[in-house]
């Protein structure tokens, strides 16, 4: 990968707040992966039809489930600019099922994120049928791949003990 591409990806990541220089440094050990992983992480974060604030709550919930302080510490700048507060993040990572601030649509997505790894057998055909009352199939796939990608990256950063750059 060219230095210009890496600089572009660094700038994009800094603009979003999705990763920091330490994560990029780790990825750069495998140059062929750096561009693809950073691009995927960035796209999954801000592209798509699912609300970015909701995806940010899901991302932080997953980091907490994975025991990952790295991704659990980072915050999306676009989500904050759109009005996402720490209070809403805490609510989404807590008892969201009984929180009136979340719609039934948002609760389904948060439940999906919580259950995919903690109770995978409950994410069955009936669960997806319920999701289809709130989301299109494309949006369900967007949420599912977001969950899988981010949780996997969070388990990885936890395993290597990555910390946010100071």
N, C-alpha and C positions, 0 to 999 in steps of 0.2 A: 504494500500500500504506500502511496506517495505521502510525503510529509504534508502536502497541501490538503489531501483528503482527511488525514488524521487531524489537522488543525481545524478543518470544517466540522468534523464530528465532535471535537473537543468544544468548539464554540456552541454547537447545537446542544450538547449535553449541559453545558454551563447555563445556557439560556433557559432550559427547561428545569434544571435542578434534579434531573433524574439520576445522575451519577456524578462523581467527582474525579479528580486527577488520579487518585489512588486506584480506582476501578479501571480507568483507561490504562494505567501503567501495568496492571495485572494482565489485562487483555492483550496488551502489546507484546507480551511474551510469545504469543502465537499470532503473528501479523496477519495471516490469512483469515483469522476469525474476527479480528478487531472491527473491521468495517461492517461485516455482516451482523455481528452481535449488537454493536452500538446502533446501527440503523434499525434493527428489529426492536430493540428496547425503546428507542425514540418513537418509532412509528406506533408501536403498541400503546404507548403512553398517550400520545396526543392525536393520533389519527383515528378514524372510525366514527361510527354513529352513536356509540355509547358515551354518555356524559363523562367528561374528563374528571370532574370532581368525584363522581362515584368510583371511577377506576382508581383514583388516588386513595380513597378510603380503603378500597379492596387491597391495593398494593401494600398499604401500611398494616392492615389486618393480617395479611399473609406473612409479612416480615415478622410480626409478633408471634404468629403460629410457628414459624420456622426458627424462632429464637435468634433472629438475625438483627443485631444492633446497627449494622451498616445501612441497609435499606430502610430500617425502621426510623433512622435519624433524618434521612433526607426528606425534603418536601418539594413538591412540584410548584414552581413559580406560577405557571399558568392557572393551576387550580386555586392557588391563593388569590391571584388577581381576579378570578371569577367568583370569589367570595367564600371559598372553603376555609373554615376556621379549625383550630385545634379542638374546640368544643365539639364540632361535628365529627371530626376524626375519632375522638374518644367515644362518642355516641355510636358511631358505625362499627367500632371495634368492640363495643360492649353489648348491652342489651338492646340491640337495634330492633328486635322483633316487637318490643313493647314501646318503642319510641315513635310518637306521632309525627316527628319531623321527617320520617322516611315513608315514602309511598309504598304500596304493596309491590310495585314494580322494583323499586330499589331494594326492598327487603328480600325479594327473591334473589337478586344478584348477590347481595351480601351473604345470604344463606348458601348459595352456590359456592362462593369462595370459602366459606367456613367448612362446608361439608365435603368438598372434593377430596381433601386429604384427611380429614378427621373421621368421616363416616362415608366412605366412597360408595358403599352398597346402597345408600339412600339416594344417590344421584342416579336414578333409574328412569325408565320411560315415563312414569307418572310425574316425576319431578320435571322432566323436560316438557311434558305436556302443559304443566302449570306455567312454565317459563314462556311457552308459546302464546299464552294469553297476555303477556306483557311485552315480549320482544319478538322480532322477526328471527328466522333461523340464522341469518347472517349475524345478527346482534348476539345471539346465544353463542355462536361460534367465536365471535370476537371476545366475549367475556371469558369463555372457556380457554381459549388460547392465551389470553392475557394472564389468567390465573396460572396455567401450566408454566408459561415462560417465566413469569416473575417469581413464582414459588421456587422453581428450579434454580434460578439465579441466586435467590436468597439463601437457599440451602448451601449452595456453593460458596458464597461469600462468608457465611457463618463458619463453614468447615475450614476455610483458610484464615479465619480471624481478621478479615478486612475491617479496617476502621476508616471513618471519614477523615479526610485530610485536615490538618489544623493550620 
